Amino acid sequence: MMPPVPEVALDFEALVSAQRRGLEALARRLVWDAEEAKDVFQAAMTQAWSQRASLKDAAAAPGWLRRIVVHRAMSHLRRRRLWSAFSKLLLVEPEVVEPVDDDAARSEHRAKLAAALEGLSPKQSTAFSLRYLEGLSLDEVAEAMAMNRGTVRVHVQRAVKALRAQGVLPDKELP
């Protein structure tokens, strides 16, 4: 019989306080809407709170929280895509929200990128956002998405190819 696994001493509130800004920013960049990002973050923290006993290594807690936010964002993107399809079928027009950015060209490019990412699969959109907008390495993206590195690389490459085909990304190489 195996000995019981000792519980990890984790101050959940301190962990969330330390990681909050980064996780909220991650959610915003993944779903491209500040209000929806707040919902994604809140749902992720609720899930993390309920699953905190499953965490075996306190040092892995930041990555664990990031993975939960990423999965919540991917689920949100899938639901958004489904509701977008339903609204087109039902001829319901989405509410237009004007950006609050002074630089019109930058704002326009951001809107085009957001629209183009919306057209990608949630996995491709998330992989691209984590890799190029968050600046994570392929290994970090793989960890956050709970996939192997090769699968993440394929999703990123397909996203880049699709975004270039739409004219959102230049033909030059990304960093």
C-alpha positions, 0 to 999 in steps of 0.5 A: 500500500502506498503512503498518502501524498502529503498536502501541499502548503499553498496560500491560495490568496497570496498566489492569486494576488501575485499572479492576478495582473498577468493572468487577467492580461492573458485572458484579455489577449486570448478572448480579445474582450475586457469584460469577457476576459474578466468572466474567464478569469473569475471562472478560472479562479473558481475552478482553481479554488475548487481544485487546489487540493489536487496541486502536488507541487507549490512551485508549479502553481503559477503554471497550473493557474495559467493552464486553467486560464488558457483552458477556460479561454479556449472553452469560451472561444469555442462557445463564442464561435458556436453562438456566432454561428447561431446568431448568423443563422438567426440573423442577429447582429452583434453589438459593436463596441468601439475601441478606446485607443487613440492610435487609429492605425494600431487600433484598426490592425488590432481589430483586424487581428482579433477578427482573423483570430476569431476565424481560426480554431480555438486551439490555433488562436490560443497557440498563436496568442500565447506564442506571439502575443504573450511571448511564451516559448513553444515549451511554455505554450505546450505546458499551458495548453496541455499538449505536446510541443509538436502539436503546438508548433503545428497549431502555431504554423497553421495560424500564422499561415492563415493570418498571412493569407488573410493579409493580417501578418506580413510575409516576413518571419515572426520572432 
